[in-house]
Amino acid sequence: MKIIYQTDSGVAILTPTGELSLEDTAAKDVPQGVPYRIVNDEDVPSDKTFRNAWKADLTVDFPKAQALTKDRLRADRKPLLEAQDVLFQRALETGKDATAIVVEKQRLRDVTKLVDAATTLDELKGVTV
């Protein structure tokens, strides 16, 4: 059994040790006045991809999952954009054609737009740089 409750940043999931009853564990560990639920272990989703977007009913807040996906993509693309910047600078210095570099940089910038077009969690999971 697990104890779950909503926090400012998502959902807290407590796994009692068995030393105290579930109710005593909740009284000790859940902030006072915060509603909580006791759920079976199997009710907690095994897919933790969007764990930080879970709501207290253990469903996913889709707009929050989209924001998390955008953050992941931005972090993933940062070193790729930096590498393209180096290639672009070298192309400028040597007078080589930089068209392909410009196209790749725009593709990397536009990857977050794919998140806005996604309508399911599986689509969000599939968006990569």
N, CA, C and O atoms as CSV, one atom per row, in Angstrom:
chain,resi,resn,atom,element,x,y,z
A,1,MET,N,N,0.843,-1.179,0.000
A,1,MET,CA,C,0.000,0.000,0.000
A,1,MET,C,C,0.890,1.244,0.000
A,1,MET,O,O,1.996,1.241,0.540
A,2,LYS,N,N,0.376,2.295,-0.616
A,2,LYS,CA,C,1.077,3.579,-0.703
A,2,LYS,C,C,0.152,4.689,-0.218
A,2,LYS,O,O,-1.073,4.568,-0.258
A,3,ILE,N,N,0.758,5.749,0.232
A,3,ILE,CA,C,0.024,6.952,0.605
A,3,ILE,C,C,0.419,8.021,-0.402
A,3,ILE,O,O,1.603,8.287,-0.606
A,4,ILE,N,N,-0.578,8.632,-1.030
A,4,ILE,CA,C,-0.275,9.663,-2.028
A,4,ILE,C,C,-0.979,10.961,-1.662
A,4,ILE,O,O,-2.075,10.963,-1.101
A,5,TYR,N,N,-0.315,12.067,-1.996
A,5,TYR,CA,C,-0.920,13.377,-1.803
A,5,TYR,C,C,-0.288,14.364,-2.767
A,5,TYR,O,O,0.846,14.189,-3.214
A,6,GLN,N,N,-1.048,15.404,-3.077
A,6,GLN,CA,C,-0.611,16.440,-4.011
A,6,GLN,C,C,0.342,17.403,-3.305
A,6,GLN,O,O,0.130,17.778,-2.152
A,7,THR,N,N,1.401,17.795,-4.026
A,7,THR,CA,C,2.316,18.821,-3.543
A,7,THR,C,C,2.337,19.945,-4.572
A,7,THR,O,O,1.698,19.841,-5.619
A,8,ASP,N,N,3.057,21.004,-4.286
A,8,ASP,CA,C,3.170,22.103,-5.246
A,8,ASP,C,C,3.844,21.655,-6.535
A,8,ASP,O,O,3.560,22.192,-7.605
A,9,SER,N,N,4.730,20.680,-6.437
A,9,SER,CA,C,5.494,20.262,-7.614
A,9,SER,C,C,5.043,18.932,-8.198
A,9,SER,O,O,5.686,18.421,-9.115
A,10,GLY,N,N,3.964,18.362,-7.698
A,10,GLY,CA,C,3.498,17.087,-8.238
A,10,GLY,C,C,2.803,16.255,-7.177
A,10,GLY,O,O,2.021,16.765,-6.374
A,11,VAL,N,N,3.102,14.975,-7.190
A,11,VAL,CA,C,2.476,14.040,-6.267
A,11,VAL,C,C,3.553,13.372,-5.434
A,11,VAL,O,O,4.559,12.896,-5.960
A,12,ALA,N,N,3.331,13.344,-4.132
A,12,ALA,CA,C,4.237,12.612,-3.243
A,12,ALA,C,C,3.664,11.217,-3.051
A,12,ALA,O,O,2.457,11.042,-2.886
A,13,ILE,N,N,4.544,10.235,-3.076
A,13,ILE,CA,C,4.143,8.850,-2.856
A,13,ILE,C,C,4.968,8.305,-1.698
A,13,ILE,O,O,6.193,8.211,-1.778
A,14,LEU,N,N,4.283,7.953,-0.635
A,14,LEU,CA,C,4.947,7.412,0.546
A,14,LEU,C,C,4.784,5.900,0.567
A,14,LEU,O,O,3.698,5.380,0.315
A,15,THR,N,N,5.861,5.207,0.867
A,15,THR,CA,C,5.828,3.765,1.033
A,15,THR,C,C,6.087,3.472,2.507
A,15,THR,O,O,7.229,3.520,2.965
A,16,PRO,N,N,5.028,3.171,3.243
A,16,PRO,CA,C,5.203,2.920,4.673
A,16,PRO,C,C,6.120,1.724,4.935
A,16,PRO,O,O,6.171,0.778,4.149
A,17,THR,N,N,6.836,1.786,6.047
A,17,THR,CA,C,7.763,0.709,6.404
A,17,THR,C,C,7.069,-0.439,7.118
A,17,THR,O,O,7.622,-1.534,7.226
A,18,GLY,N,N,5.861,-0.191,7.605
A,18,GLY,CA,C,5.156,-1.210,8.360
A,18,GLY,C,C,5.315,-1.050,9.857
A,18,GLY,O,O,4.627,-1.711,10.635
A,19,GLU,N,N,6.214,-0.180,10.262
A,19,GLU,CA,C,6.399,0.058,11.701
A,19,GLU,C,C,5.182,0.753,12.297
A,19,GLU,O,O,4.838,0.529,13.458
A,20,LEU,N,N,4.532,1.596,11.502
A,20,LEU,CA,C,3.326,2.304,11.930
A,20,LEU,C,C,2.182,1.900,11.009
A,20,LEU,O,O,2.410,1.405,9.905
A,21,SER,N,N,0.961,2.110,11.463
A,21,SER,CA,C,-0.188,1.866,10.596
A,21,SER,C,C,-0.161,2.885,9.455
A,21,SER,O,O,0.554,3.885,9.523
A,22,LEU,N,N,-0.936,2.626,8.420
A,22,LEU,CA,C,-1.017,3.568,7.307
A,22,LEU,C,C,-1.499,4.934,7.792
A,22,LEU,O,O,-0.965,5.969,7.393
A,23,GLU,N,N,-2.497,4.927,8.641
A,23,GLU,CA,C,-3.050,6.182,9.139
A,23,GLU,C,C,-2.023,6.934,9.997
A,23,GLU,O,O,-1.901,8.155,9.899
A,24,ASP,N,N,-1.287,6.193,10.838
A,24,ASP,CA,C,-0.268,6.846,11.665
A,24,ASP,C,C,0.882,7.382,10.810
A,24,ASP,O,O,1.428,8.449,11.089
A,25,THR,N,N,1.242,6.638,9.774
A,25,THR,CA,C,2.286,7.103,8.858
A,25,THR,C,C,1.834,8.386,8.164
A,25,THR,O,O,2.603,9.339,8.042
A,26,ALA,N,N,0.575,8.401,7.708
A,26,ALA,CA,C,0.045,9.599,7.046
A,26,ALA,C,C,0.019,10.775,8.019
A,26,ALA,O,O,0.383,11.892,7.652
A,27,ALA,N,N,-0.407,10.530,9.246
A,27,ALA,CA,C,-0.463,11.606,10.243
A,27,ALA,C,C,0.926,12.169,10.508
A,27,ALA,O,O,1.086,13.365,10.753
A,28,LYS,N,N,1.932,11.295,10.457
A,28,LYS,CA,C,3.307,11.719,10.735
A,28,LYS,C,C,3.953,12.420,9.539
A,28,LYS,O,O,4.680,13.399,9.711
A,29,ASP,N,N,3.691,11.923,8.329
A,29,ASP,CA,C,4.462,12.356,7.163
A,29,ASP,C,C,3.740,13.260,6.170
A,29,ASP,O,O,4.392,13.993,5.428
A,30,VAL,N,N,2.413,13.226,6.139
A,30,VAL,CA,C,1.676,14.088,5.210
A,30,VAL,C,C,1.496,15.444,5.891
A,30,VAL,O,O,1.088,15.502,7.051
A,31,PRO,N,N,1.796,16.535,5.180
A,31,PRO,CA,C,1.616,17.863,5.788
A,31,PRO,C,C,0.187,18.040,6.312
A,31,PRO,O,O,-0.783,17.624,5.678
A,32,GLN,N,N,0.091,18.652,7.451
A,32,GLN,CA,C,-1.198,18.827,8.105
A,32,GLN,C,C,-2.169,19.580,7.204
A,32,GLN,O,O,-1.825,20.605,6.616
A,33,GLY,N,N,-3.384,19.057,7.108
A,33,GLY,CA,C,-4.432,19.684,6.309
A,33,GLY,C,C,-4.426,19.293,4.844
A,33,GLY,O,O,-5.328,19.678,4.101
A,34,VAL,N,N,-3.423,18.535,4.413
A,34,VAL,CA,C,-3.345,18.116,3.008
A,34,VAL,C,C,-4.079,16.786,2.862
A,34,VAL,O,O,-3.758,15.823,3.558
A,35,PRO,N,N,-5.066,16.724,1.959
A,35,PRO,CA,C,-5.769,15.457,1.770
A,35,PRO,C,C,-4.837,14.405,1.164
A,35,PRO,O,O,-3.947,14.730,0.379
A,36,TYR,N,N,-5.051,13.159,1.533
A,36,TYR,CA,C,-4.236,12.060,1.004
A,36,TYR,C,C,-5.132,10.883,0.680
A,36,TYR,O,O,-6.288,10.821,1.100
A,37,ARG,N,N,-4.581,9.959,-0.070
A,37,ARG,CA,C,-5.278,8.715,-0.422
A,37,ARG,C,C,-4.360,7.552,-0.128
A,37,ARG,O,O,-3.137,7.677,-0.195
A,38,ILE,N,N,-4.947,6.439,0.193
A,38,ILE,CA,C,-4.212,5.189,0.339
A,38,ILE,C,C,-4.581,4.333,-0.862
A,38,ILE,O,O,-5.757,4.075,-1.117
A,39,VAL,N,N,-3.561,3.895,-1.596
A,39,VAL,CA,C,-3.793,3.120,-2.814
A,39,VAL,C,C,-2.976,1.831,-2.765
A,39,VAL,O,O,-1.988,1.729,-2.038
A,40,ASN,N,N,-3.405,0.869,-3.543
A,40,ASN,CA,C,-2.647,-0.372,-3.695
A,40,ASN,C,C,-1.396,-0.104,-4.521
A,40,ASN,O,O,-1.381,0.792,-5.365
A,41,ASP,N,N,-0.364,-0.874,-4.277
A,41,ASP,CA,C,0.888,-0.705,-5.018
A,41,ASP,C,C,0.663,-0.758,-6.523
A,41,ASP,O,O,1.255,0.017,-7.275
A,42,GLU,N,N,-0.201,-1.680,-6.962
A,42,GLU,CA,C,-0.421,-1.840,-8.407
A,42,GLU,C,C,-1.204,-0.682,-9.023
A,42,GLU,O,O,-1.283,-0.580,-10.248
A,43,ASP,N,N,-1.779,0.186,-8.203
A,43,ASP,CA,C,-2.482,1.362,-8.723
A,43,ASP,C,C,-1.530,2.485,-9.109
A,43,ASP,O,O,-1.912,3.408,-9.828
A,44,VAL,N,N,-0.304,2.411,-8.638
A,44,VAL,CA,C,0.701,3.415,-8.984
A,44,VAL,C,C,1.265,3.038,-10.357
A,44,VAL,O,O,1.783,1.934,-10.526
A,45,PRO,N,N,1.170,3.931,-11.330
A,45,PRO,CA,C,1.650,3.607,-12.683
A,45,PRO,C,C,3.114,3.165,-12.686
A,45,PRO,O,O,3.954,3.740,-11.994
A,46,SER,N,N,3.395,2.147,-13.467
A,46,SER,CA,C,4.781,1.666,-13.572
A,46,SER,C,C,5.593,2.547,-14.522
A,46,SER,O,O,6.814,2.635,-14.395
A,47,ASP,N,N,4.920,3.198,-15.471
A,47,ASP,CA,C,5.601,4.099,-16.403
A,47,ASP,C,C,5.798,5.442,-15.714
A,47,ASP,O,O,4.838,6.169,-15.459
A,48,LYS,N,N,7.039,5.759,-15.420
A,48,LYS,CA,C,7.358,6.982,-14.676
A,48,LYS,C,C,7.801,8.132,-15.596
A,48,LYS,O,O,8.320,9.141,-15.119
A,49,THR,N,N,7.597,7.982,-16.902
A,49,THR,CA,C,8.055,8.994,-17.859
A,49,THR,C,C,7.582,10.394,-17.479
A,49,THR,O,O,8.358,11.349,-17.512
A,50,PHE,N,N,6.323,10.507,-17.122
A,50,PHE,CA,C,5.760,11.820,-16.801
A,50,PHE,C,C,5.429,11.926,-15.318
A,50,PHE,O,O,4.434,12.543,-14.938
A,51,ARG,N,N,6.253,11.330,-14.498
A,51,ARG,CA,C,6.040,11.291,-13.048
A,51,ARG,C,C,5.834,12.687,-12.465
A,51,ARG,O,O,5.015,12.864,-11.563
A,52,ASN,N,N,6.556,13.663,-12.961
A,52,ASN,CA,C,6.431,15.021,-12.430
A,52,ASN,C,C,5.181,15.748,-12.924
A,52,ASN,O,O,4.949,16.903,-12.566
A,53,ALA,N,N,4.375,15.068,-13.748
A,53,ALA,CA,C,3.121,15.649,-14.215
A,53,ALA,C,C,1.913,14.900,-13.638
A,53,ALA,O,O,0.772,15.172,-14.011
A,54,TRP,N,N,2.169,13.966,-12.737
A,54,TRP,CA,C,1.057,13.228,-12.135
A,54,TRP,C,C,0.216,14.149,-11.266
A,54,TRP,O,O,0.710,15.094,-10.651
A,55,LYS,N,N,-1.085,13.834,-11.241
A,55,LYS,CA,C,-2.013,14.491,-10.335
A,55,LYS,C,C,-2.326,13.518,-9.197
A,55,LYS,O,O,-1.932,12.353,-9.248
A,56,ALA,N,N,-3.023,13.990,-8.186
A,56,ALA,CA,C,-3.307,13.164,-7.003
A,56,ALA,C,C,-4.117,11.918,-7.337
A,56,ALA,O,O,-4.066,10.933,-6.599
A,57,ASP,N,N,-4.866,11.947,-8.442
A,57,ASP,CA,C,-5.617,10.749,-8.833
A,57,ASP,C,C,-4.776,9.811,-9.700
A,57,ASP,O,O,-5.289,8.848,-10.271
A,58,LEU,N,N,-3.473,10.107,-9.791
A,58,LEU,CA,C,-2.475,9.326,-10.537
A,58,LEU,C,C,-2.706,9.335,-12.040
A,58,LEU,O,O,-2.238,8.444,-12.749
A,59,THR,N,N,-3.427,10.342,-12.528
A,59,THR,CA,C,-3.489,10.577,-13.964
A,59,THR,C,C,-2.440,11.635,-14.294
A,59,THR,O,O,-1.865,12.251,-13.397
A,60,VAL,N,N,-2.199,11.837,-15.567
A,60,VAL,CA,C,-1.171,12.781,-15.999
A,60,VAL,C,C,-1.817,14.092,-16.424
A,60,VAL,O,O,-2.780,14.108,-17.191
A,61,ASP,N,N,-1.278,15.179,-15.917
A,61,ASP,CA,C,-1.672,16.522,-16.332
A,61,ASP,C,C,-1.003,16.755,-17.689
A,61,ASP,O,O,0.198,17.014,-17.758
A,62,PHE,N,N,-1.790,16.662,-18.768
A,62,PHE,CA,C,-1.210,16.690,-20.113
A,62,PHE,C,C,-0.458,17.987,-20.417
A,62,PHE,O,O,0.653,17.919,-20.943
A,63,PRO,N,N,-1.007,19.160,-20.112
A,63,PRO,CA,C,-0.228,20.384,-20.369
A,63,PRO,C,C,1.109,20.397,-19.610
A,63,PRO,O,O,2.113,20.883,-20.129
A,64,LYS,N,N,1.117,19.869,-18.400
A,64,LYS,CA,C,2.366,19.810,-17.652
A,64,LYS,C,C,3.326,18.808,-18.301
A,64,LYS,O,O,4.533,19.046,-18.347
A,65,ALA,N,N,2.794,17.693,-18.801
A,65,ALA,CA,C,3.625,16.711,-19.498
A,65,ALA,C,C,4.219,17.332,-20.764
A,65,ALA,O,O,5.365,17.051,-21.117
A,66,GLN,N,N,3.452,18.161,-21.434
A,66,GLN,CA,C,3.978,18.860,-22.611
A,66,GLN,C,C,5.123,19.788,-22.206
A,66,GLN,O,O,6.158,19.826,-22.871
A,67,ALA,N,N,4.939,20.530,-21.124
A,67,ALA,CA,C,5.997,21.444,-20.660
A,67,ALA,C,C,7.252,20.670,-20.272
A,67,ALA,O,O,8.364,21.099,-20.577
A,68,LEU,N,N,7.083,19.537,-19.604
A,68,LEU,CA,C,8.239,18.707,-19.231
A,68,LEU,C,C,8.954,18.173,-20.472
A,68,LEU,O,O,10.183,18.106,-20.511
A,69,THR,N,N,8.179,17.797,-21.474
A,69,THR,CA,C,8.766,17.298,-22.719
A,69,THR,C,C,9.557,18.399,-23.413
A,69,THR,O,O,10.649,18.152,-23.925
A,70,LYS,N,N,9.016,19.598,-23.432
A,70,LYS,CA,C,9.745,20.718,-24.033
A,70,LYS,C,C,11.048,20.976,-23.286
A,70,LYS,O,O,12.083,21.223,-23.905
A,71,ASP,N,N,11.000,20.919,-21.961
A,71,ASP,CA,C,12.227,21.107,-21.177
A,71,ASP,C,C,13.263,20.045,-21.518
A,71,ASP,O,O,14.449,20.344,-21.661
A,72,ARG,N,N,12.801,18.791,-21.648
A,72,ARG,CA,C,13.720,17.699,-22.008
A,72,ARG,C,C,14.333,17.935,-23.383
A,72,ARG,O,O,15.536,17.757,-23.574
A,73,LEU,N,N,13.508,18.333,-24.329
A,73,LEU,CA,C,13.998,18.572,-25.685
A,73,LEU,C,C,14.985,19.730,-25.732
A,73,LEU,O,O,15.988,19.671,-26.444
A,74,ARG,N,N,14.703,20.771,-24.980
A,74,ARG,CA,C,15.623,21.920,-24.947
A,74,ARG,C,C,16.974,21.516,-24.383
A,74,ARG,O,O,18.016,21.943,-24.879
A,75,ALA,N,N,16.951,20.697,-23.351
A,75,ALA,CA,C,18.218,20.224,-22.772
A,75,ALA,C,C,18.955,19.321,-23.758
A,75,ALA,O,O,20.175,19.408,-23.892
A,76,ASP,N,N,18.218,18.461,-24.444
A,76,ASP,CA,C,18.840,17.547,-25.410
A,76,ASP,C,C,19.417,18.284,-26.614
A,76,ASP,O,O,20.461,17.901,-27.142
A,77,ARG,N,N,18.737,19.336,-27.042
A,77,ARG,CA,C,19.189,20.014,-28.262
A,77,ARG,C,C,20.291,21.040,-28.005
A,77,ARG,O,O,20.991,21.432,-28.939
A,78,LYS,N,N,20.457,21.478,-26.769
A,78,LYS,CA,C,21.446,22.523,-26.456
A,78,LYS,C,C,22.838,22.189,-26.983
A,78,LYS,O,O,23.419,23.011,-27.691
A,79,PRO,N,N,23.403,21.011,-26.669
A,79,PRO,CA,C,24.738,20.725,-27.196
A,79,PRO,C,C,24.746,20.566,-28.716
A,79,PRO,O,O,25.755,20.840,-29.366
A,80,LEU,N,N,23.628,20.126,-29.278
A,80,LEU,CA,C,23.554,19.973,-30.739
A,80,LEU,C,C,23.554,21.343,-31.414
A,80,LEU,O,O,24.205,21.528,-32.442
A,81,LEU,N,N,22.829,22.299,-30.842
A,81,LEU,CA,C,22.833,23.657,-31.397
A,81,LEU,C,C,24.214,24.299,-31.247
A,81,LEU,O,O,24.683,24.999,-32.144
A,82,GLU,N,N,24.852,24.056,-30.114
A,82,GLU,CA,C,26.194,24.608,-29.911
A,82,GLU,C,C,27.170,24.050,-30.944
A,82,GLU,O,O,28.013,24.782,-31.464
A,83,ALA,N,N,27.058,22.770,-31.238
A,83,ALA,CA,C,27.931,22.160,-32.252
A,83,ALA,C,C,27.643,22.753,-33.633
A,83,ALA,O,O,28.563,22.979,-34.419
A,84,GLN,N,N,26.376,23.001,-33.923
A,84,GLN,CA,C,26.023,23.607,-35.211
A,84,GLN,C,C,26.534,25.043,-35.294
A,84,GLN,O,O,26.919,25.507,-36.367
A,85,ASP,N,N,26.537,25.744,-34.165
A,85,ASP,CA,C,27.077,27.104,-34.146
A,85,ASP,C,C,28.564,27.106,-34.514
A,85,ASP,O,O,29.028,27.977,-35.250
A,86,VAL,N,N,29.297,26.133,-34.000
A,86,VAL,CA,C,30.720,26.015,-34.326
A,86,VAL,C,C,30.889,25.744,-35.812
A,86,VAL,O,O,31.713,26.375,-36.475
A,87,LEU,N,N,30.107,24.805,-36.335
A,87,LEU,CA,C,30.194,24.493,-37.766
A,87,LEU,C,C,29.830,25.701,-38.621
A,87,LEU,O,O,30.452,25.945,-39.655
A,88,PHE,N,N,28.838,26.445,-38.194
A,88,PHE,CA,C,28.417,27.631,-38.938
A,88,PHE,C,C,29.531,28.676,-38.963
A,88,PHE,O,O,29.830,29.265,-40.002
A,89,GLN,N,N,30.134,28.889,-37.803
A,89,GLN,CA,C,31.227,29.866,-37.717
A,89,GLN,C,C,32.393,29.459,-38.621
A,89,GLN,O,O,32.978,30.294,-39.311
A,90,ARG,N,N,32.721,28.174,-38.607
A,90,ARG,CA,C,33.816,27.683,-39.458
A,90,ARG,C,C,33.475,27.844,-40.937
A,90,ARG,O,O,34.330,28.203,-41.746
A,91,ALA,N,N,32.209,27.574,-41.280
A,91,ALA,CA,C,31.786,27.729,-42.669
A,91,ALA,C,C,31.904,29.190,-43.098
A,91,ALA,O,O,32.340,29.479,-44.213
A,92,LEU,N,N,31.519,30.104,-42.221
A,92,LEU,CA,C,31.646,31.529,-42.535
A,92,LEU,C,C,33.107,31.935,-42.713
A,92,LEU,O,O,33.450,32.688,-43.624
A,93,GLU,N,N,33.951,31.427,-41.833
A,93,GLU,CA,C,35.369,31.779,-41.891
A,93,GLU,C,C,36.055,31.251,-43.147
A,93,GLU,O,O,36.982,31.869,-43.669
A,94,THR,N,N,35.591,30.109,-43.620
A,94,THR,CA,C,36.237,29.493,-44.790
A,94,THR,C,C,35.481,29.734,-46.084
A,94,THR,O,O,35.924,29.312,-47.153
A,95,GLY,N,N,34.339,30.413,-45.995
A,95,GLY,CA,C,33.574,30.714,-47.196
A,95,GLY,C,C,32.793,29.532,-47.746
A,95,GLY,O,O,32.367,29.559,-48.900
A,96,LYS,N,N,32.599,28.497,-46.941
A,96,LYS,CA,C,31.840,27.325,-47.395
A,96,LYS,C,C,30.346,27.577,-47.259
A,96,LYS,O,O,29.902,28.453,-46.516
A,97,ASP,N,N,29.586,26.781,-48.001
A,97,ASP,CA,C,28.124,26.883,-47.975
A,97,ASP,C,C,27.603,26.422,-46.610
A,97,ASP,O,O,27.930,25.326,-46.155
A,98,ALA,N,N,26.798,27.257,-45.966
A,98,ALA,CA,C,26.265,26.944,-44.635
A,98,ALA,C,C,24.778,26.620,-44.677
A,98,ALA,O,O,24.128,26.575,-43.632
A,99,THR,N,N,24.235,26.396,-45.852
A,99,THR,CA,C,22.794,26.158,-45.983
A,99,THR,C,C,22.329,24.967,-45.161
A,99,THR,O,O,21.321,25.062,-44.461
A,100,ALA,N,N,23.036,23.857,-45.231
A,100,ALA,CA,C,22.631,22.659,-44.493
A,100,ALA,C,C,22.686,22.901,-42.979
A,100,ALA,O,O,21.868,22.377,-42.223
A,101,ILE,N,N,23.650,23.691,-42.561
A,101,ILE,CA,C,23.778,24.008,-41.138
A,101,ILE,C,C,22.588,24.849,-40.689
A,101,ILE,O,O,22.013,24.597,-39.630
A,102,VAL,N,N,22.220,25.833,-41.480
A,102,VAL,CA,C,21.081,26.693,-41.162
A,102,VAL,C,C,19.797,25.866,-41.084
A,102,VAL,O,O,18.974,26.072,-40.192
A,103,VAL,N,N,19.632,24.946,-42.008
A,103,VAL,CA,C,18.448,24.077,-42.016
A,103,VAL,C,C,18.412,23.216,-40.758
A,103,VAL,O,O,17.356,23.073,-40.142
A,104,GLU,N,N,19.536,22.646,-40.370
A,104,GLU,CA,C,19.598,21.798,-39.177
A,104,GLU,C,C,19.335,22.617,-37.915
A,104,GLU,O,O,18.642,22.147,-37.013
A,105,LYS,N,N,19.868,23.809,-37.838
A,105,LYS,CA,C,19.616,24.655,-36.669
A,105,LYS,C,C,18.127,24.982,-36.560
A,105,LYS,O,O,17.572,24.989,-35.461
A,106,GLN,N,N,17.489,25.248,-37.677
A,106,GLN,CA,C,16.047,25.542,-37.643
A,106,GLN,C,C,15.252,24.307,-37.249
A,106,GLN,O,O,14.274,24.414,-36.510
A,107,ARG,N,N,15.656,23.134,-37.731
A,107,ARG,CA,C,14.979,21.896,-37.345
A,107,ARG,C,C,15.074,21.691,-35.834
A,107,ARG,O,O,14.097,21.303,-35.194
A,108,LEU,N,N,16.240,21.950,-35.272
A,108,LEU,CA,C,16.424,21.801,-33.829
A,108,LEU,C,C,15.568,22.815,-33.057
A,108,LEU,O,O,14.998,22.492,-32.015
A,109,ARG,N,N,15.488,24.028,-33.575
A,109,ARG,CA,C,14.663,25.042,-32.903
A,109,ARG,C,C,13.180,24.678,-32.947
A,109,ARG,O,O,12.440,24.933,-31.996
A,110,ASP,N,N,12.755,24.080,-34.059
A,110,ASP,CA,C,11.337,23.771,-34.269
A,110,ASP,C,C,10.867,22.492,-33.579
A,110,ASP,O,O,9.671,22.202,-33.581
A,111,VAL,N,N,11.778,21.727,-32.992
A,111,VAL,CA,C,11.389,20.435,-32.421
A,111,VAL,C,C,10.345,20.592,-31.323
A,111,VAL,O,O,9.520,19.697,-31.137
A,112,THR,N,N,10.356,21.691,-30.597
A,112,THR,CA,C,9.362,21.870,-29.542
A,112,THR,C,C,7.953,22.092,-30.103
A,112,THR,O,O,6.966,21.887,-29.396
A,113,LYS,N,N,7.857,22.506,-31.354
A,113,LYS,CA,C,6.539,22.665,-31.979
A,113,LYS,C,C,5.842,21.319,-32.132
A,113,LYS,O,O,4.613,21.255,-32.152
A,114,LEU,N,N,6.617,20.247,-32.239
A,114,LEU,CA,C,6.033,18.912,-32.342
A,114,LEU,C,C,5.274,18.551,-31.065
A,114,LEU,O,O,4.307,17.790,-31.099
A,115,VAL,N,N,5.717,19.099,-29.956
A,115,VAL,CA,C,5.049,18.847,-28.672
A,115,VAL,C,C,3.655,19.460,-28.683
A,115,VAL,O,O,2.704,18.857,-28.186
A,116,ASP,N,N,3.535,20.645,-29.244
A,116,ASP,CA,C,2.230,21.309,-29.308
A,116,ASP,C,C,1.244,20.534,-30.171
A,116,ASP,O,O,0.034,20.601,-29.950
A,117,ALA,N,N,1.751,19.811,-31.138
A,117,ALA,CA,C,0.883,19.042,-32.029
A,117,ALA,C,C,0.507,17.678,-31.446
A,117,ALA,O,O,-0.417,17.033,-31.941
A,118,ALA,N,N,1.204,17.236,-30.413
A,118,ALA,CA,C,0.938,15.929,-29.826
A,118,ALA,C,C,-0.387,15.951,-29.070
A,118,ALA,O,O,-0.743,16.942,-28.431
A,119,THR,N,N,-1.109,14.834,-29.159
A,119,THR,CA,C,-2.401,14.733,-28.464
A,119,THR,C,C,-2.438,13.579,-27.470
A,119,THR,O,O,-3.405,13.439,-26.722
A,120,THR,N,N,-1.393,12.751,-27.454
A,120,THR,CA,C,-1.356,11.631,-26.529
A,120,THR,C,C,0.012,11.581,-25.834
A,120,THR,O,O,0.985,12.170,-26.305
A,121,LEU,N,N,0.060,10.880,-24.728
A,121,LEU,CA,C,1.332,10.720,-24.006
A,121,LEU,C,C,2.333,9.936,-24.855
A,121,LEU,O,O,3.527,10.236,-24.837
A,122,ASP,N,N,1.856,8.940,-25.593
A,122,ASP,CA,C,2.771,8.177,-26.461
A,122,ASP,C,C,3.392,9.076,-27.519
A,122,ASP,O,O,4.568,8.920,-27.845
A,123,GLU,N,N,2.623,10.013,-28.059
A,123,GLU,CA,C,3.175,10.954,-29.031
A,123,GLU,C,C,4.242,11.819,-28.365
A,123,GLU,O,O,5.291,12.070,-28.959
A,124,LEU,N,N,3.989,12.276,-27.144
A,124,LEU,CA,C,4.976,13.075,-26.433
A,124,LEU,C,C,6.264,12.289,-26.216
A,124,LEU,O,O,7.360,12.816,-26.406
A,125,LYS,N,N,6.127,11.034,-25.820
A,125,LYS,CA,C,7.301,10.186,-25.588
A,125,LYS,C,C,8.120,10.012,-26.862
A,125,LYS,O,O,9.341,9.860,-26.814
A,126,GLY,N,N,7.427,10.036,-28.008
A,126,GLY,CA,C,8.095,9.803,-29.280
A,126,GLY,C,C,8.837,10.995,-29.849
A,126,GLY,O,O,9.603,10.844,-30.802
A,127,VAL,N,N,8.628,12.176,-29.287
A,127,VAL,CA,C,9.278,13.376,-29.811
A,127,VAL,C,C,10.735,13.405,-29.310
A,127,VAL,O,O,10.994,13.410,-28.106
A,128,THR,N,N,11.653,13.425,-30.247
A,128,THR,CA,C,13.075,13.482,-29.912
A,128,THR,C,C,13.754,14.500,-30.821
A,128,THR,O,O,13.198,14.924,-31.834
A,129,VAL,N,N,14.970,14.880,-30.432
A,129,VAL,CA,C,15.727,15.796,-31.281
A,129,VAL,C,C,16.378,15.001,-32.326
A,129,VAL,O,O,17.080,15.552,-33.174
